[in-house]
Each structure stands twice: as C-alpha cells, then as structure tokens.
Amino acid sequence: MRRHRVFVPGLLVLLVACHHAPPKTAAPPPPPAPPVVGPLPTAPAPPARRPAPTMAAAIGDPWVAFHAPDGSFSIEFPYGAPVTRHLEHGVIRRTDYSTYSGASCTFMVQVFENDPRYAAARAAEILRDYPNPEASGIVGSVVREAPVQLGPYTGREVRIEGTVSAAPGLVTKVARAFVTDGRLYVVSSTGGPGTPLSEATQRFLDSFRILQ
C-alpha cells in the first residue's frame, strides 16, 4: 500500500495571518482610541516553495541579509528572501515580512505604523501585556517573558505555548516587540502545530536591528 504525506500550507498561513495585532491601549482623551488591528478574516495560499524534507536539511539553506525598503530595520532571514504583504486596518498600516521553512516553522517581522500611540517614551505601557496569546491567535499562555535591549530601545520577549482551532498539536512562539516613535515592531519565530521551534530561531531574533 502506498502512503502519501499531505501538507496543508493554508494551515500555516492561517496561523501567520493571526500573528500579532497591536496592543490594546486606551488613547488619551479627548481624541477617541485608534482602531484596533486584528487578524485578517481570510488569507491567500502561500507561494510555492521548494520542499524541506527535514529540519536539518532546511537549516543548511542560505541566510539572506534583508534591509527594509524604507531603511527602517535590517534582519537575517533563513530559507531565502521574505515574502512581503501590505495590509490596511483603518488608518493603521501593517507590513509583514515572512519566510516559511516547509516544516511548519514561520519567521516573521511585522511593522505597524500610523498609530499616534506609538512612541518610544510609552514603550513600557504599550508592551506591558504585549505580545500575548490573544493577539497571536493562540489559545494558551505566556510561559516566559523578559525585557530585551536593542540599542536605546527596551523591548519585551515572550514565549507563548498553546493551541489553535485549525489543528491539534502544540504551537510554540517566541516573539520580541519594540516601540519607536511612530512604529511598533514584532519579530517572531513560530513552530506548530506539533512542530518544535526551529534551530534558526535564536540567530533570527538576534539579527534584528532598528536603523531609524
């Protein structure tokens, strides 16, 4: 009897689409609070990628030094150049840069702009409970958190573990968030459902730099 292994790329994309919404912080009166960014209702199928038969083989793929088109940040992506997606949520603009290992591991940088709440001086307030499972589309909890310093910016790193409704198995995510004047950055590596974090996670997170 022949056995066929079936991969469902749409599953991972659904998880990616649910990666971070901005934190819900109350805007100071009298102006009303800006609109809350949430996950997209639908997500397109991911572009075709060459298969990664094993994680060890995938780790051998070349790293790509990536610079944001506007010069705002740089990072090293594993598994090739990232796919870029632009989204609009009211006045807030969101840009996702991501790569996918082919083994249910996703690497992503999200940039949120045009929210008047984003200011480096308010970082502690904005990141007090963010990133969090709800904003990641995960039913679970933060199992580890710690401050992380990046030049003059103090961010927050969390490890989130839980499940998603689309499939059984543990989802594990490590995310770092930083607030600058005018932008919120979320850098994350996600494994699952049922897939451990990639060995490339630490290098990916540590390579992130804010340039503006």
DAKA-V186924 format. One line per field, one symbol per residue. psi: psi as a letter, one per 30 degrees, with the letter a starting at -180 (. if undefined). burial: b if it has 24 or more other ideal C-beta (glycine too) atoms within 12 Angstrom, else e. A space follows every 50 residues. Layout:
psi = ???
burial = ???
This chain:
psi = kkkkkkkiffeeeeeefflkllkjkkkklfklklkkkllkelklkllklk ljeleeeefflkkkjkkkeggflllkklgaklkkkkkkjbfkkkkkkllk ffhgkkkkkkkklgkffjkefgeeeegehklleeffgkjbljfklklkkj bfkjakklkkkallfflllkkkkkkkkkkajflkkjklkkklkgklklff eeeeeffkkkf.
burial = eeeeeeeebebbbbbbbbbbbbbebeeeeeeeebebbebbeebeebeebe ebeebeebeebeeeebebeeebbbbbbbbbebbebebebeebbbbbbbbb bbbbbbbbbbbbbebebbebebbeebbeebbbbbbbbbebebeebeebeb eebbbbbbbbbbbbebeeebbbbbbbbbbbeebbbbbbbbbbbebbbbeb beebbebbbbee
